[in-house]
Amino acid sequence: MYYIKRLYIFFSILALIILFFSTEAVKAKSFEVNNIEISQPFEINFDKNKAIDLGFKNAFFELIYSLIKSSDFKKTDSIKLNEIKSMIETFSIKEEKFIDQRYHLNLGVSFNKKKIFKYLEKKNIFPSRILKEKFLFIPIIINENGNSISIFSNNPIYDNWNQTNKRYQLINYLLPSEDLEDLNLIKKKLNIIETYDFNEITKKYFLKNSIISLVFRGNNEVRILTKIYNGKNEIIKNNTFKNIDIDNEIDLNLLITNLKNLFEDTWKKINEINTSIKVPITIKIKSDDLKKSNKFELFLTEIDLVSDYYILKFNKEFIFYEVLFNGTVQNFINIMKNKEYNLNTQKKVWMIE
């Protein structure tokens, strides 16, 4: 009896250590925004704090624009500096220097994930997981009578697509190399090009993601049929832009910006987090497997769909975790499987084996 009592005390202390240290580390989970560059004139009334405050604002909007769709950008424009500061956990000055009467600052800012999500929830904005991904992008310009195409040469979209990229954008675009065989193949498919899947071309690049945009040029109008492939999923977008001349630099840049916003928004919609849904899931791990419990907690901190978690209770046999998940139970199970967790779901309280 004395031995069992001492054993229980040992596991109680062990669980408390996990509770007060590991769980606090989870609560400190944050979004990191690095390499924020600020440059200001170094004048008599120069105030370093104002430069840092500007860095906070730039870091905040870079993070927010990575999380939300372009249609929601304006909802965050009016945020006050004090509100931004309230969501900052830490910041660090990576570098500062004076060159030619200018002050240069490189800043890193860490934002509290829960506070960011709570702010967006108040604004009625569903955020997305920040998943950077590479897409093959093939823009094909078709003239108004539909009998000629431009893929590589004489294609201003192809030539200028990667000239202006924003740091907050999640999609990295790979443009196809100039291939005469591909050009001839597409020309042969011109009569059925709107239904053609381009698999013969895209498979050469060994990417699971691709975007094909058919740009139909008309008089002061551009119609764009886009097919977005994410794994086995196909998403079709049909957009018309009026009073656009893609041979005009300003119009071309505007069109490219609009298309990139469309593609980013589609990717974010695929990875959207519905913060209004919080499914409670109870999971237990053996108390004597500290390595497994620490690994599980680290896993939870890395999954943005996990709204929160805490230790529900513990005894000499098990630590019981309550996980609040922004999604379906099956989605959580799939994520666990992808991370190679052996999860026993036969009973009400699941167990990691």
C-alpha positions as CSV (number, residue, x, y, z in Angstrom):
1,M,0.0,0.0,0.0
2,Y,2.8,2.4,0.9
3,Y,4.6,1.6,-2.4
4,I,1.4,2.3,-4.4
5,K,0.9,5.6,-2.6
6,R,4.5,6.7,-3.4
7,L,4.0,5.7,-7.0
8,Y,0.8,7.7,-7.2
9,I,2.6,10.8,-5.7
10,F,5.4,10.3,-8.3
11,F,3.0,10.3,-11.2
12,S,1.0,13.2,-9.8
13,I,4.2,15.3,-9.6
14,L,5.1,14.2,-13.1
15,A,1.7,15.2,-14.5
16,L,1.9,18.5,-12.7
17,I,5.2,19.2,-14.3
18,I,3.7,18.5,-17.7
19,L,0.7,20.6,-16.9
20,F,2.6,23.7,-15.7
21,F,5.5,23.6,-18.1
22,S,4.5,21.8,-21.3
23,T,1.0,23.2,-21.5
24,E,2.4,26.7,-20.9
25,A,4.6,26.2,-23.9
26,V,1.6,25.3,-25.9
27,K,-0.2,28.4,-24.8
28,A,2.8,30.4,-26.0
29,K,2.4,29.0,-29.5
30,S,2.8,32.0,-31.9
31,F,3.1,33.2,-35.4
32,E,6.6,34.3,-36.3
33,V,7.1,37.2,-38.8
34,N,10.7,37.9,-39.6
35,N,12.9,40.2,-41.7
36,I,10.6,43.2,-41.5
37,E,12.6,46.0,-43.1
38,I,12.1,49.6,-42.1
39,S,14.0,52.6,-43.5
40,Q,13.5,56.2,-42.3
41,P,15.4,59.5,-42.6
42,F,17.7,60.1,-39.7
43,E,16.8,63.7,-38.8
44,I,16.8,65.9,-35.7
45,N,13.4,64.7,-34.5
46,F,14.1,61.1,-35.3
47,D,12.3,58.7,-33.0
48,K,13.5,55.1,-33.0
49,N,10.2,53.9,-31.3
50,K,8.2,55.2,-34.3
51,A,10.3,53.1,-36.6
52,I,9.7,50.0,-34.4
53,D,5.9,50.8,-34.3
54,L,5.9,50.9,-38.1
55,G,7.6,47.6,-38.1
56,F,4.9,46.2,-35.8
57,K,2.2,47.4,-38.2
58,N,4.0,45.9,-41.3
59,A,4.5,42.6,-39.5
60,F,0.9,42.4,-38.5
61,F,-0.5,43.1,-41.9
62,E,2.0,40.6,-43.5
63,L,0.7,37.9,-41.1
64,I,-3.0,38.8,-41.5
65,Y,-2.8,38.9,-45.3
66,S,-1.3,35.4,-45.2
67,L,-4.2,34.2,-43.1
68,I,-7.3,35.8,-44.7
69,K,-8.8,36.2,-48.2
70,S,-8.4,39.4,-50.1
71,S,-12.1,40.2,-49.8
72,D,-11.5,40.5,-46.0
73,F,-8.4,42.8,-46.2
74,K,-10.4,46.0,-45.6
75,K,-12.0,44.6,-42.5
76,T,-8.6,44.9,-40.7
77,D,-7.5,48.3,-42.1
78,S,-8.8,50.3,-39.1
79,I,-7.0,48.4,-36.4
80,K,-5.2,50.6,-33.9
81,L,-1.5,50.3,-33.0
82,N,-2.3,49.5,-29.3
83,E,-4.5,46.6,-30.4
84,I,-1.7,45.2,-32.6
85,K,0.7,45.5,-29.6
86,S,-1.7,43.6,-27.4
87,M,-1.3,40.6,-29.7
88,I,2.5,40.7,-29.7
89,E,4.3,38.2,-27.5
90,T,7.9,39.2,-28.2
91,F,9.9,41.1,-30.8
92,S,13.6,41.3,-31.6
93,I,15.8,43.8,-33.5
94,K,17.8,41.6,-35.8
95,E,19.9,44.5,-37.2
96,E,20.0,48.3,-37.2
97,K,22.4,50.5,-39.0
98,F,22.8,54.1,-40.3
99,I,23.6,54.6,-44.0
100,D,23.6,57.9,-45.8
101,Q,21.6,59.7,-43.1
102,R,19.0,56.9,-43.0
103,Y,18.1,54.5,-40.2
104,H,17.6,50.9,-41.3
105,L,15.9,48.4,-39.1
106,N,15.4,44.6,-39.4
107,L,12.7,43.4,-37.1
108,G,11.3,40.0,-36.0
109,V,7.9,39.9,-34.4
110,S,6.1,37.0,-32.6
111,F,2.2,37.2,-32.4
112,N,0.1,35.2,-30.1
113,K,-1.9,32.7,-32.2
114,K,-5.0,32.6,-30.0
115,K,-5.2,36.4,-29.8
116,I,-4.9,36.6,-33.6
117,F,-7.6,34.1,-34.1
118,K,-9.9,35.7,-31.5
119,Y,-9.4,39.1,-33.3
120,L,-10.4,37.6,-36.6
121,E,-13.4,35.9,-35.1
122,K,-14.6,39.2,-33.7
123,K,-14.3,40.6,-37.3
124,N,-16.3,37.6,-38.6
125,I,-13.3,36.4,-40.6
126,F,-12.4,32.8,-41.1
127,P,-8.6,32.4,-41.3
128,S,-6.7,29.9,-43.3
129,R,-3.8,27.7,-42.4
130,I,-0.6,29.2,-43.5
131,L,0.5,26.5,-46.0
132,K,3.0,27.6,-48.6
133,E,2.8,25.5,-51.7
134,K,4.3,25.3,-55.2
135,F,2.0,25.4,-58.3
136,L,2.8,24.9,-61.9
137,F,1.2,27.9,-63.7
138,I,0.4,27.8,-67.5
139,P,-1.2,31.0,-68.9
140,I,-2.4,30.6,-72.5
141,I,-3.6,33.7,-74.4
142,I,-6.2,33.0,-77.2
143,N,-7.2,35.7,-79.6
144,E,-10.8,36.8,-80.0
145,N,-11.5,34.6,-83.0
146,G,-10.0,31.6,-81.3
147,N,-7.6,30.6,-84.0
148,S,-4.2,31.5,-82.5
149,I,-2.5,31.2,-79.2
150,S,0.4,32.5,-77.2
151,I,2.1,30.5,-74.5
152,F,5.7,31.5,-74.3
153,S,6.6,34.2,-76.9
154,N,4.3,37.2,-77.2
155,N,2.7,36.3,-73.9
156,P,3.0,39.3,-71.5
157,I,1.4,37.3,-68.6
158,Y,4.0,34.6,-68.9
159,D,6.8,37.2,-69.2
160,N,5.7,39.3,-66.2
161,W,4.0,36.8,-63.8
162,N,6.8,36.5,-61.3
163,Q,8.1,40.1,-61.5
164,T,6.0,41.3,-58.5
165,N,5.4,38.9,-55.7
166,K,4.2,39.8,-52.2
167,R,5.8,38.3,-49.1
168,Y,2.4,37.3,-47.7
169,Q,1.5,35.2,-50.7
170,L,1.3,31.5,-50.0
171,I,1.7,30.2,-53.6
172,N,5.0,29.9,-55.3
173,Y,4.6,29.7,-59.1
174,L,6.6,27.6,-61.4
175,L,6.3,28.6,-65.0
176,P,6.7,25.9,-67.7
177,S,9.9,25.9,-69.8
178,E,9.6,26.8,-73.4
179,D,8.9,23.4,-75.0
180,L,8.1,23.1,-78.7
181,E,6.4,19.8,-78.2
182,D,4.1,21.3,-75.6
183,L,3.3,24.2,-77.9
184,N,2.4,21.9,-80.8
185,L,0.3,19.7,-78.5
186,I,-1.7,22.6,-77.3
187,K,-2.2,23.9,-80.8
188,K,-3.6,20.4,-81.8
189,K,-6.0,20.7,-78.8
190,L,-7.2,24.2,-79.7
191,N,-10.7,23.1,-80.7
192,I,-11.3,21.3,-77.4
193,I,-9.0,23.4,-75.2
194,E,-11.7,24.4,-72.7
195,T,-12.2,20.7,-71.8
196,Y,-8.6,19.5,-72.2
197,D,-7.0,18.6,-68.8
198,F,-3.3,19.3,-69.8
199,N,-2.2,16.2,-67.9
200,E,0.3,15.3,-70.7
201,I,2.1,18.6,-70.0
202,T,1.7,18.9,-66.2
203,K,2.9,15.4,-65.4
204,K,6.4,16.3,-66.7
205,Y,6.9,18.7,-63.7
206,F,6.1,16.2,-60.9
207,L,3.9,18.6,-59.0
208,K,0.6,17.7,-57.5
209,N,-0.7,21.3,-57.9
210,S,-1.2,23.2,-61.2
211,I,-3.2,26.1,-62.5
212,I,-4.1,26.5,-66.2
213,S,-5.5,29.8,-67.3
214,L,-7.1,30.3,-70.7
215,V,-7.1,34.0,-71.5
216,F,-9.5,34.9,-74.2
217,R,-8.8,38.3,-75.6
218,G,-11.7,40.4,-76.9
219,N,-12.4,44.1,-77.6
220,N,-11.7,45.9,-74.3
221,E,-12.5,42.7,-72.5
222,V,-10.7,39.6,-71.3
223,R,-12.4,36.4,-70.3
224,I,-10.3,33.9,-68.3
225,L,-11.2,30.3,-67.7
226,T,-9.0,28.9,-65.0
227,K,-8.6,25.3,-63.9
228,I,-7.0,24.8,-60.5
229,Y,-5.8,21.2,-59.7
230,N,-4.9,20.3,-56.1
231,G,-4.1,16.6,-56.1
232,K,-7.2,14.9,-57.5
233,N,-9.5,17.9,-57.0
234,E,-10.4,20.3,-59.8
235,I,-11.7,23.8,-59.3
236,I,-13.0,25.8,-62.2
237,K,-13.1,29.6,-62.2
238,N,-14.6,31.8,-64.9
239,N,-13.9,35.5,-64.7
240,T,-14.4,38.5,-67.1
241,F,-12.3,41.7,-66.9
242,K,-13.7,44.7,-68.8
243,N,-11.7,47.7,-70.1
244,I,-8.5,45.7,-69.9
245,D,-5.7,45.8,-72.5
246,I,-3.0,43.4,-71.6
247,D,-0.5,45.1,-73.8
248,N,-0.8,48.1,-71.5
249,E,1.6,47.8,-68.6
250,I,-0.8,49.3,-66.0
251,D,-3.7,47.1,-67.1
252,L,-1.4,44.0,-67.3
253,N,-0.2,44.5,-63.7
254,L,-3.7,45.0,-62.5
255,L,-4.8,41.8,-64.2
256,I,-1.9,39.8,-62.7
257,T,-2.7,41.2,-59.2
258,N,-6.4,40.2,-59.6
259,L,-5.5,36.7,-60.8
260,K,-3.0,36.1,-58.0
261,N,-5.6,37.3,-55.4
262,L,-8.1,34.8,-57.0
263,F,-5.6,31.9,-56.8
264,E,-4.6,32.8,-53.2
265,D,-8.2,33.1,-52.1
266,T,-9.0,29.7,-53.7
267,W,-6.0,28.1,-51.9
268,K,-7.0,29.7,-48.6
269,K,-10.6,28.5,-49.0
270,I,-9.3,24.9,-49.4
271,N,-7.4,25.3,-46.1
272,E,-9.9,27.5,-44.2
273,I,-10.2,27.2,-40.4
274,N,-13.8,27.5,-39.1
275,T,-13.1,29.0,-35.7
276,S,-16.8,28.9,-34.8
277,I,-16.6,25.1,-34.8
278,K,-14.9,23.7,-31.7
279,V,-15.2,19.9,-31.4
280,P,-14.0,18.5,-28.0
281,I,-12.0,15.3,-28.3
282,T,-10.7,13.4,-25.3
283,I,-7.5,11.4,-25.7
284,K,-5.4,9.5,-23.1
285,I,-1.7,8.6,-23.0
286,K,0.0,6.3,-20.5
287,S,1.4,8.4,-17.6
288,D,4.8,6.6,-17.7
289,D,5.5,7.5,-21.3
290,L,6.7,11.1,-20.9
291,K,8.4,11.1,-24.3
292,K,5.2,10.3,-26.1
293,S,3.2,12.9,-24.2
294,N,5.7,15.6,-24.9
295,K,5.7,14.6,-28.6
296,F,1.9,14.7,-28.7
297,E,1.8,18.2,-27.2
298,L,4.4,19.4,-29.7
299,F,2.2,17.9,-32.4
300,L,-0.8,19.8,-31.1
301,T,1.1,23.1,-31.2
302,E,1.9,22.7,-34.8
303,I,-1.7,22.1,-36.0
304,D,-3.5,25.4,-36.5
305,L,-6.9,23.5,-36.6
306,V,-6.3,22.8,-32.9
307,S,-8.0,25.7,-31.1
308,D,-6.8,24.7,-27.7
309,Y,-6.0,21.8,-25.5
310,Y,-5.4,21.2,-21.8
311,I,-4.9,18.3,-19.4
312,L,-8.4,17.3,-18.2
313,K,-7.2,14.9,-15.5
314,F,-4.5,12.4,-14.6
315,N,-4.0,9.3,-12.5
316,K,-1.2,6.8,-12.1
317,E,-2.1,5.1,-15.4
318,F,-3.1,7.8,-17.8
319,I,-2.9,11.5,-18.7
320,F,-6.2,12.7,-20.2
321,Y,-6.1,15.5,-22.8
322,E,-9.1,17.6,-23.9
323,V,-8.5,18.8,-27.5
324,L,-10.7,21.5,-29.0
325,F,-10.6,21.0,-32.8
326,N,-11.8,23.5,-35.5
327,G,-13.1,20.8,-37.9
328,T,-14.7,17.4,-38.1
329,V,-13.7,14.4,-36.1
330,Q,-12.7,12.5,-39.2
331,N,-10.5,15.4,-40.3
332,F,-8.6,15.1,-36.9
333,I,-8.3,11.4,-37.4
334,N,-6.9,11.9,-40.8
335,I,-4.3,14.4,-39.5
336,M,-3.3,11.9,-36.8
337,K,-2.8,9.2,-39.4
338,N,-0.7,11.4,-41.6
339,K,1.6,12.0,-38.6
340,E,1.7,8.2,-38.1
341,Y,-0.1,8.2,-34.7
342,N,-1.7,4.9,-33.8
343,L,-5.0,6.1,-32.4
344,N,-7.5,3.7,-30.9
345,T,-11.0,5.2,-31.3
346,Q,-13.1,2.2,-30.2
347,K,-14.2,3.8,-26.9
348,K,-15.5,7.2,-26.0
349,V,-12.0,8.2,-24.7
350,W,-9.5,7.6,-27.5
351,M,-6.1,6.3,-26.7
352,I,-2.7,6.8,-28.4
353,E,-1.0,3.5,-28.5
